[in-house]
C-alpha cells in the first residue's frame, strides 16, 4: 500500500509512547505536505518495501521548501513507519509561526483507502489526512493500544 497526503493538507497529532494524546504538544495543521522515503535496506525483512523517512508539513510551498529532508525519493510505503523525521513550519491560531521537528519518530497515517477505480496504477493507495506521531522509544506490539492501526497501516 502506498500513502499520499490529502490535497487539503494534513494534521499531526502527538501521542506518547503508550498511544495517549500528549497534552503538552498541540496538534499541528499544514496545507503543504511532502513525504519522502527510501527503499527497505538490504537484509531487512520487516515492513513494506519502502520506508517513510521524512514527513514535512508547512503552511505553504515556500515554508515546505525551507525544511531540510534526509531523502529525496518519493515513497510508495505503508502508512505505519518507524524512525521518521517529522518537521513543520506552521502558524497557530494566534498567528505565531512555529518551526520545529522531531527525529526518529514512529508514525501512523490516518485517512482512508483510495478506491481502485480512482485510476491508480501502483496498486492500493491510502489518502492520509493526518498522522499520529509517537516518540522513538515507542514499542509497537500486540499489547499497544494502537496495535491494530499500526498492523494494518490504514489508521482507525
C-alpha positions as CSV (number, residue, x, y, z in Angstrom):
1,X,0.0,0.0,0.0
2,X,1.3,3.5,-0.7
3,X,0.3,6.7,1.1
4,X,-0.2,10.1,-0.3
5,X,-1.1,13.3,1.6
6,X,-4.5,14.9,1.2
7,X,-4.5,17.8,-1.2
8,X,-6.3,19.7,1.6
9,X,-3.3,19.3,3.9
10,X,-2.7,17.1,6.9
11,X,-2.7,17.4,10.7
12,X,-0.2,16.0,13.1
13,X,-1.4,14.7,16.5
14,X,1.3,13.9,19.0
15,X,0.8,10.9,21.3
16,X,3.0,9.4,24.0
17,X,4.7,6.0,23.8
18,X,1.5,4.4,25.1
19,X,-0.7,5.9,22.4
20,X,-2.3,8.6,24.6
21,X,-2.6,12.2,23.3
22,X,0.2,14.3,24.6
23,X,-1.4,17.5,26.1
24,X,2.0,19.3,26.1
25,X,2.1,19.2,22.3
26,X,-0.8,20.7,20.5
27,X,-1.9,19.4,17.1
28,X,-0.5,21.0,14.0
29,X,-2.0,21.5,10.6
30,X,-0.4,22.4,7.3
31,X,-1.7,22.7,3.8
32,X,1.6,21.9,2.2
33,X,2.9,18.4,2.7
34,X,5.9,16.4,1.5
35,X,6.5,12.7,2.1
36,X,9.9,11.2,1.4
37,X,11.2,7.7,1.8
38,X,13.8,5.1,0.9
39,X,13.8,1.5,-0.2
40,X,13.9,-1.0,2.6
41,X,17.6,-1.6,3.3
42,X,19.1,-4.9,2.2
43,X,18.9,-7.6,4.8
44,X,15.8,-6.1,6.5
45,X,12.8,-8.4,6.3
46,X,10.1,-6.5,8.2
47,X,7.8,-3.8,6.9
48,X,7.0,-2.6,3.5
49,X,9.4,-2.4,0.6
50,X,9.6,1.4,1.0
51,X,10.0,3.2,4.3
52,X,8.9,6.7,5.2
53,X,11.9,8.8,6.2
54,X,10.6,12.4,6.1
55,X,7.2,13.9,7.0
56,X,7.3,17.6,6.2
57,X,4.3,19.9,6.9
58,X,4.1,23.7,6.3
59,X,1.6,26.5,5.7
60,X,2.6,26.8,2.1
61,X,5.1,25.5,-0.5
62,X,7.7,28.3,0.4
63,X,7.8,27.1,4.0
64,X,7.9,23.5,2.9
65,X,11.0,24.2,0.7
66,X,12.8,25.6,3.8
67,X,12.6,22.4,5.7
68,X,15.6,20.0,5.3
69,X,14.9,16.5,4.3
70,X,17.1,13.4,4.6
71,X,15.8,11.7,1.5
72,X,14.8,12.8,-2.0
73,X,12.9,9.7,-3.1
74,X,9.2,9.7,-3.1
75,X,7.9,6.8,-1.0
76,X,5.4,4.1,-2.0
77,X,5.2,3.0,1.6
78,X,2.9,1.6,4.3
79,X,1.0,4.0,6.5
80,X,3.0,2.8,9.5
81,X,6.6,3.8,9.9
82,X,9.4,3.9,12.4
83,X,12.4,6.3,12.5
84,X,10.7,9.1,10.7
85,X,12.0,12.7,10.7
86,X,8.9,14.9,11.3
87,X,9.3,18.6,10.7
88,X,6.9,21.5,10.4
89,X,6.7,25.2,9.7
90,X,3.2,26.3,10.6
91,X,1.2,29.2,12.0
92,X,-1.0,28.6,15.0
93,X,-4.5,30.1,15.6
94,X,-2.9,33.1,17.4
95,X,-0.7,33.9,14.4
96,X,2.5,32.6,15.9
97,X,4.9,30.9,13.5
98,X,6.5,27.7,14.6
99,X,9.4,25.9,13.0
100,X,10.3,22.7,14.7
101,X,10.9,19.0,14.3
102,X,11.5,15.6,15.8
103,X,13.8,12.8,14.7
104,X,13.3,9.1,15.0
105,X,9.5,9.2,15.4
106,X,7.0,6.4,15.0
107,X,4.1,7.5,12.7
108,X,0.7,6.1,11.7
109,X,-1.2,7.7,8.9
110,X,-4.9,8.4,9.4
111,X,-7.3,8.6,6.5
112,X,-8.9,6.2,4.1
113,X,-8.1,3.9,1.2
114,X,-8.5,5.3,-2.3
115,X,-10.8,3.1,-4.4
116,X,-9.2,1.1,-7.1
117,X,-11.5,2.8,-9.6
118,X,-9.6,6.1,-9.0
119,X,-7.1,5.2,-11.7
120,X,-4.0,4.4,-9.6
121,X,-1.6,2.1,-11.4
122,X,0.7,1.2,-8.5
123,X,-1.9,-0.8,-6.6
124,X,-3.8,0.1,-3.5
125,X,-3.3,3.7,-2.2
126,X,-4.1,5.4,1.0
127,X,-5.0,9.1,1.3
128,X,-3.6,10.5,4.6
129,X,-5.5,13.3,6.2
130,X,-3.3,13.2,9.3
131,X,-0.6,11.4,11.2
132,X,-0.2,10.2,14.8
133,X,3.4,11.0,15.9
134,X,4.9,8.9,18.7
135,X,8.3,9.1,20.3
136,X,11.2,6.9,19.1
137,X,11.0,4.7,22.2
138,X,7.5,3.5,21.3
139,X,7.3,-0.3,21.3
140,X,4.7,-1.5,18.9
141,X,3.4,-4.9,19.9
142,X,0.1,-6.7,20.4
143,X,-0.4,-5.0,23.8
144,X,-0.1,-1.5,22.5
145,X,-3.5,0.4,22.2
146,X,-2.7,1.4,18.6
147,X,-1.5,-2.0,17.5
148,X,-4.5,-2.6,15.2
149,X,-3.9,0.7,13.4
150,X,-0.2,0.1,13.2
151,X,-0.5,-3.5,12.0
152,X,-2.9,-2.6,9.2
153,X,-1.3,0.6,8.4
154,X,-4.6,2.2,7.5
155,X,-5.5,4.2,10.5
156,X,-8.6,3.7,12.6
